[in-house]
Every structure is written in structure tokens, then in C-alpha cells.
Amino acid sequence: MVDKETIAKMASRVEQCRRLAKSTTDKRTARVLLQMAQEGEADIARMLAESGQSEA
């Protein structure tokens, strides 16, 4: 079973990366932040799939 608190913290960090990517003027930094967000979302999805849970 996946700890909901851990998933919530991971999702919060994903959103923080997306917000920072929007606020920075450095294109390279924005790309890296968006990549981090995508990887975090993939990690969350994988963890939930492995545990048989959904994102709801």
C-alpha cells in the first residue's frame, strides 16, 4: 500500500516544479523543472499502479 501522505508530498513537489518553470526566465532551467515534474508524475503513477491504487 502506498502512503497517501508520501504521494501528496510528491504531487506537491511536482506542482512546485511546474510553478517554478513558469516563473523563471531561463529556458534551460524551465526545461529541467518540467522534466522533473514529468518524472515525478511518472513515479507517482508507477507507485500507484504497483500498489493497485488509483490517483483519486
URNOR-V165169 format. One record per helix or strand. SS is the DSSP state (A for helix, B for strand). FROM is the first residue (numbers start at 1). TO is the last residue. If there is no record, write none. Layout:
# URNOR-V165169
ss = [SS/SS]
from = [FROM/FROM]
to = [TO/TO]
This chain:
# URNOR-V165169
ss = [A/A]
from = [4/27]
to = [23/51]
